[in-house]
Amino acid sequence: MKNVFWRRVAIIFGVLSVYILLVFVLFLIESGNKDSNIKSFSDALWYSVITLTTIGYGDRFPVSGLGRIISLVFVLGSVGVLGYLISEMSNKFYEYMEDKKLGYLGTDFENHVVIVHWNEFAQEILQEIANAGKQVVVITQEREDIELIYNNYDRELVFALHYDYLDHKTHERANIQHAKTLLLNFEEDTDNLVNLIALKKSFANLSYVIALNSPSLKETFHELGVTFTLSKNEVASKLIASFVFEPVVAQITEGLMSSATTDEDMGLMQFRVIEENPFLNAKCFDLFVQLKKDLNVILVGLSKKNGKLINNPTNSHTVEVGDYLAVLGCPRARMEMTRLFLVEEGI
């Protein structure tokens, strides 16, 4: 790398030396000719610059034969300079567009979801998150994934980044320090483990979700600080079993697992309780009745600050700051809940 740098320095120095020498010779030749309008070194320098840049004002020009030969060098050089400038500008523009496409310019997303590793499973997850209107950064090591992602998702919601998963530049460009949740989605649980350990060192406060192949590793990952673990096979087997002996329930469950996209759809949502929440300190059954009456929303669960989940809460449970309310409703209800609770859906 150093040799290349010094080689470039030597070439630039050599070209400048030849250029200055030609300007000086032109000055010596033309200044001695009484018909010439190049009388000083600055005149010769000005003429050379105007010629090399192809501007050609015509206020200075050589009149002697030898001066015109030197001028021809400048004229031919201007073609090379112009070609070089156009080539460099084209290369820089191409590099800029390529860097932008591959995500190297970074994103300003905040409170977003980061998906590490792209595959079919990640595509299904991204579809659901995008349907909910949440911003997502996808980190992939395959360049061809970038175009596929941008062809299918809105760039206002999805940012794709091609880079090494463990490189700190990747973390900066994905704005992980301002992310809300990070999903590790490798096919191998060992890859999930390696990346988790590396990321936890720098981003300990993130909410981590890991899609596991082996359910037996759930406890291990929880001990390492993972917020939620998901076993793909476990979820799939439960849903398939439900279809076998209670297909109506299974159909409803499958629908609830997807993000609602129309007002005919129903989806599960969660909203954090803040101090400005109008239902702060309310009894849960009273809240259930009011939400159903006013918004056609059903309160199905209450997650306390300590992480304890209460299904079908009653009036023995009170809504407190930091709790999460799990509700069932349509997209229009989501907007109403956001307006009423003064927070966006999610964590």
C-alpha positions as CSV (number, residue, x, y, z in Angstrom):
1,M,0.0,0.0,0.0
2,K,2.8,2.4,0.9
3,N,4.7,1.6,-2.4
4,V,1.6,2.4,-4.4
5,F,1.2,5.7,-2.6
6,W,4.8,6.8,-3.1
7,R,4.7,5.6,-6.8
8,R,1.7,8.0,-7.3
9,V,3.5,10.8,-5.5
10,A,6.5,10.3,-7.8
11,I,4.4,10.3,-11.0
12,I,2.5,13.5,-9.9
13,F,5.9,15.2,-9.0
14,G,7.4,14.1,-12.4
15,V,4.3,15.4,-14.4
16,L,4.3,18.7,-12.5
17,S,8.1,19.1,-13.1
18,V,7.8,18.6,-16.9
19,Y,4.8,21.0,-16.9
20,I,6.6,23.8,-15.1
21,L,9.7,23.2,-17.3
22,L,7.5,23.6,-20.5
23,V,5.9,26.7,-19.2
24,F,9.3,28.2,-18.4
25,V,10.7,27.3,-21.9
26,L,7.6,28.9,-23.5
27,F,8.1,32.0,-21.4
28,L,11.8,32.2,-22.5
29,I,11.0,31.8,-26.2
30,E,8.0,34.1,-26.4
31,S,9.3,36.9,-24.2
32,G,12.1,37.5,-26.6
33,N,9.7,37.9,-29.6
34,K,8.5,41.5,-30.0
35,D,5.2,40.4,-31.6
36,S,4.3,38.0,-28.7
37,N,1.8,38.9,-26.0
38,I,3.4,36.4,-23.5
39,K,5.9,38.7,-21.8
40,S,6.2,37.1,-18.3
41,F,6.2,33.7,-16.7
42,S,2.7,34.4,-15.3
43,D,1.5,35.0,-18.8
44,A,2.9,31.7,-19.9
45,L,1.4,30.0,-16.9
46,W,-2.0,31.6,-17.5
47,Y,-2.0,30.5,-21.2
48,S,-1.1,26.9,-20.3
49,V,-3.8,26.6,-17.7
50,I,-6.5,28.1,-20.0
51,T,-5.4,25.7,-22.8
52,L,-5.2,22.6,-20.6
53,T,-8.6,23.3,-19.2
54,T,-10.0,23.8,-22.8
55,I,-11.4,27.2,-21.9
56,G,-9.3,29.1,-24.4
57,Y,-10.0,32.8,-23.9
58,G,-7.5,33.8,-26.7
59,D,-6.0,36.7,-24.7
60,R,-2.6,35.0,-24.7
61,F,-1.1,32.8,-27.5
62,P,2.4,32.0,-28.9
63,V,3.6,33.4,-32.2
64,S,6.9,31.7,-32.7
65,G,7.3,28.3,-34.3
66,L,8.9,26.7,-31.3
67,G,6.3,28.3,-29.0
68,R,3.5,26.8,-31.1
69,I,5.1,23.4,-30.9
70,I,5.1,23.6,-27.1
71,S,1.6,24.9,-27.3
72,L,0.6,21.8,-29.2
73,V,1.8,19.7,-26.2
74,F,-0.6,21.7,-24.0
75,V,-3.4,21.2,-26.5
76,L,-2.8,17.5,-26.7
77,G,-2.4,17.4,-22.9
78,S,-5.8,19.1,-22.5
79,V,-7.4,16.1,-24.2
80,G,-5.8,13.8,-21.7
81,V,-6.6,16.0,-18.8
82,L,-10.3,16.3,-19.9
83,G,-10.5,12.5,-20.4
84,Y,-8.9,11.9,-17.1
85,L,-11.3,14.3,-15.3
86,I,-14.3,12.7,-17.0
87,S,-13.1,9.3,-16.1
88,E,-12.4,10.2,-12.5
89,M,-15.8,11.9,-12.1
90,S,-17.5,8.9,-13.7
91,N,-15.6,6.5,-11.4
92,K,-16.4,8.6,-8.3
93,F,-20.1,8.8,-9.2
94,Y,-20.2,5.0,-9.8
95,E,-18.4,4.3,-6.5
96,Y,-20.8,6.7,-4.7
97,M,-23.9,5.0,-6.2
98,E,-22.5,1.5,-5.5
99,D,-21.6,2.5,-1.9
100,K,-25.1,3.9,-1.4
101,K,-26.7,0.8,-2.9
102,L,-24.7,-1.5,-0.6
103,G,-25.4,0.6,2.4
104,Y,-21.9,1.9,3.0
105,L,-23.1,5.4,3.5
106,G,-25.1,4.2,6.6
107,T,-28.6,5.0,7.8
108,D,-30.2,7.4,10.3
109,F,-32.9,5.0,11.3
110,E,-33.6,5.1,15.1
111,N,-35.6,2.7,17.3
112,H,-35.5,0.3,14.5
113,V,-35.1,-3.5,14.2
114,V,-31.8,-5.0,12.9
115,I,-31.9,-8.4,11.2
116,V,-28.5,-10.1,11.0
117,H,-28.2,-12.6,8.2
118,W,-30.6,-12.8,5.2
119,N,-32.5,-16.0,4.2
120,E,-36.0,-17.1,3.5
121,F,-36.9,-17.1,7.1
122,A,-35.6,-13.5,7.5
123,Q,-37.7,-12.5,4.4
124,E,-40.9,-13.8,6.1
125,I,-40.0,-11.9,9.3
126,L,-39.2,-8.7,7.4
127,Q,-42.6,-8.8,5.6
128,E,-44.4,-8.9,8.9
129,I,-42.4,-6.1,10.5
130,A,-42.7,-3.9,7.4
131,N,-46.5,-4.6,7.3
132,A,-46.5,-3.1,10.9
133,G,-44.8,0.0,9.5
134,K,-41.6,-0.5,11.5
135,Q,-38.1,0.4,10.1
136,V,-35.7,-2.4,9.6
137,V,-32.0,-2.7,8.8
138,V,-31.0,-6.0,7.1
139,I,-27.3,-7.0,7.3
140,T,-26.2,-9.6,4.7
141,Q,-22.9,-10.9,3.3
142,E,-24.3,-11.6,-0.1
143,R,-24.3,-8.6,-2.5
144,E,-27.2,-10.1,-4.6
145,D,-29.5,-10.0,-1.6
146,I,-29.4,-6.2,-1.7
147,E,-31.2,-5.8,-5.0
148,L,-33.8,-8.5,-4.0
149,I,-34.6,-6.6,-0.8
150,Y,-35.0,-3.2,-2.4
151,N,-37.1,-4.6,-5.2
152,N,-39.6,-5.9,-2.6
153,Y,-39.6,-3.4,0.2
154,D,-40.0,0.4,0.7
155,R,-36.7,2.1,1.2
156,E,-38.4,4.4,3.8
157,L,-38.9,1.3,5.9
158,V,-36.0,-1.0,5.0
159,F,-32.3,-0.4,4.7
160,A,-30.0,-3.1,3.4
161,L,-26.3,-3.3,4.2
162,H,-23.7,-5.6,2.7
163,Y,-20.7,-6.1,5.0
164,D,-19.0,-8.4,7.5
165,Y,-21.3,-9.1,10.5
166,L,-18.6,-8.6,13.1
167,D,-17.0,-5.4,11.7
168,H,-17.5,-2.3,13.9
169,K,-18.1,-0.3,10.7
170,T,-21.1,-2.5,10.0
171,H,-22.5,-1.7,13.4
172,E,-22.0,2.1,12.8
173,R,-23.6,2.0,9.4
174,A,-26.6,0.0,10.7
175,N,-26.9,2.5,13.5
176,I,-27.1,-0.4,16.0
177,Q,-26.4,1.9,18.9
178,H,-29.8,3.6,18.3
179,A,-31.7,0.4,17.4
180,K,-34.5,-1.1,19.6
181,T,-34.2,-4.8,18.8
182,L,-31.6,-7.0,17.1
183,L,-32.5,-10.4,15.6
184,L,-29.8,-13.0,15.0
185,N,-31.0,-15.3,12.3
186,F,-28.2,-17.7,11.3
187,E,-28.9,-21.3,10.2
188,E,-26.4,-22.6,12.7
189,D,-26.8,-21.9,16.5
190,T,-23.1,-21.6,16.9
191,D,-23.0,-18.6,14.5
192,N,-25.8,-17.1,16.6
193,L,-23.7,-17.6,19.7
194,V,-20.5,-16.1,18.2
195,N,-22.3,-13.0,17.0
196,L,-24.2,-12.6,20.2
197,I,-21.1,-12.6,22.3
198,A,-19.4,-10.0,20.0
199,L,-22.4,-7.7,19.9
200,K,-23.2,-7.9,23.7
201,K,-19.8,-6.4,24.4
202,S,-20.6,-3.2,22.6
203,F,-24.4,-3.1,22.8
204,A,-25.4,-4.6,26.1
205,N,-28.7,-2.7,26.4
206,L,-30.2,-3.9,23.2
207,S,-33.2,-6.2,23.2
208,Y,-31.9,-9.5,21.5
209,V,-34.1,-12.0,19.8
210,I,-32.6,-15.2,18.4
211,A,-34.2,-17.8,16.1
212,L,-32.8,-21.1,17.3
213,N,-32.8,-24.5,15.6
214,S,-32.4,-26.4,18.9
215,P,-35.0,-25.7,21.6
216,S,-32.6,-27.2,24.2
217,L,-30.4,-24.1,23.9
218,K,-33.0,-21.7,25.0
219,E,-31.9,-21.5,28.6
220,T,-28.2,-21.1,27.6
221,F,-29.0,-18.1,25.4
222,H,-31.2,-16.6,28.1
223,E,-28.3,-16.8,30.6
224,L,-26.1,-14.9,28.0
225,G,-28.5,-12.0,28.1
226,V,-30.9,-12.8,25.2
227,T,-34.3,-11.2,25.8
228,F,-36.3,-13.7,23.7
229,T,-35.5,-16.9,22.0
230,L,-37.6,-18.6,19.3
231,S,-37.4,-22.2,18.2
232,K,-38.5,-22.4,14.5
233,N,-39.3,-26.1,14.7
234,E,-41.2,-25.7,18.0
235,V,-43.5,-23.0,16.8
236,A,-44.2,-24.8,13.5
237,S,-44.9,-28.1,15.2
238,K,-47.4,-26.5,17.6
239,L,-49.2,-24.7,14.8
240,I,-49.4,-27.9,12.7
241,A,-50.6,-29.9,15.7
242,S,-53.3,-27.4,16.3
243,F,-54.4,-27.7,12.6
244,V,-54.7,-31.4,13.2
245,F,-57.1,-31.4,16.1
246,E,-58.6,-27.9,16.3
247,P,-58.3,-26.3,12.8
248,V,-60.6,-23.4,13.5
249,V,-58.5,-22.3,16.4
250,A,-55.3,-22.9,14.3
251,Q,-56.7,-20.6,11.6
252,I,-57.4,-17.8,14.1
253,T,-53.9,-18.3,15.6
254,E,-52.2,-18.2,12.3
255,G,-54.1,-14.9,11.5
256,L,-53.1,-13.4,14.8
257,M,-49.4,-14.2,14.2
258,S,-49.4,-12.0,11.1
259,S,-49.5,-8.2,11.1
260,A,-52.9,-6.9,10.3
261,T,-52.9,-4.9,7.0
262,T,-56.7,-4.2,6.5
263,D,-59.4,-3.2,8.9
264,E,-60.9,-6.7,8.3
265,D,-57.8,-8.2,9.8
266,M,-57.1,-8.6,13.5
267,G,-53.7,-8.6,15.0
268,L,-52.0,-8.7,18.4
269,M,-50.2,-5.5,19.4
270,Q,-48.4,-4.2,22.5
271,F,-48.2,-0.7,23.9
272,R,-45.9,0.6,26.7
273,V,-47.5,2.5,29.5
274,I,-46.0,5.9,30.1
275,E,-46.8,8.5,32.7
276,E,-49.0,10.4,30.3
277,N,-51.2,7.4,29.6
278,P,-54.8,8.3,30.4
279,F,-55.5,4.8,31.8
280,L,-52.6,4.9,34.3
281,N,-53.6,3.2,37.6
282,A,-56.8,1.9,36.0
283,K,-58.1,-1.6,36.9
284,C,-57.6,-4.0,34.0
285,F,-61.2,-5.2,33.6
286,D,-62.5,-1.7,33.6
287,L,-59.9,-0.9,30.9
288,F,-61.0,-4.0,29.0
289,V,-64.6,-2.7,28.9
290,Q,-63.7,0.8,27.9
291,L,-61.2,-0.2,25.1
292,K,-63.8,-2.6,23.7
293,K,-66.6,0.0,23.9
294,D,-64.6,3.0,22.5
295,L,-62.1,1.4,20.1
296,N,-63.3,-2.2,19.5
297,V,-60.0,-3.3,21.0
298,I,-59.7,-6.3,23.2
299,L,-57.2,-6.3,26.1
300,V,-55.7,-9.8,26.3
301,G,-52.6,-9.5,28.4
302,L,-50.6,-7.3,30.8
303,S,-46.8,-7.6,31.0
304,K,-45.5,-6.1,34.3
305,K,-42.2,-4.2,34.6
306,N,-40.5,-7.3,36.1
307,G,-41.3,-9.3,32.9
308,K,-44.2,-11.3,34.4
309,L,-46.9,-11.8,31.8
310,I,-50.6,-11.9,33.0
311,N,-53.0,-13.4,30.6
312,N,-56.6,-12.2,30.6
313,P,-56.0,-9.7,33.5
314,T,-58.8,-8.8,35.9
315,N,-59.6,-5.9,38.3
316,S,-57.1,-7.4,40.7
317,H,-54.4,-6.1,38.3
318,T,-53.6,-2.4,37.9
319,V,-51.9,-0.6,35.0
320,E,-48.6,1.0,36.0
321,V,-45.8,2.9,34.3
322,G,-43.5,0.6,32.4
323,D,-46.1,-2.1,31.9
324,Y,-47.0,-3.3,28.4
325,L,-50.6,-3.8,27.4
326,A,-51.2,-6.6,24.8
327,V,-54.3,-5.9,22.8
328,L,-56.2,-7.4,19.8
329,G,-57.3,-5.0,17.1
330,C,-57.2,-3.8,13.5
331,P,-54.8,-1.3,11.8
332,R,-57.3,1.6,12.4
333,A,-57.4,0.6,16.1
334,R,-53.6,0.7,16.1
335,M,-53.6,4.3,15.0
336,E,-56.2,5.2,17.7
337,M,-54.2,3.4,20.4
338,T,-51.0,5.3,19.3
339,R,-52.9,8.6,19.6
340,L,-54.5,7.7,22.9
341,F,-51.4,6.1,24.6
342,L,-48.9,8.6,23.1
343,V,-46.5,5.8,22.1
344,E,-45.9,3.7,19.1
345,E,-46.7,0.0,19.0
346,G,-43.9,-2.3,20.1
347,I,-41.1,-2.2,22.7
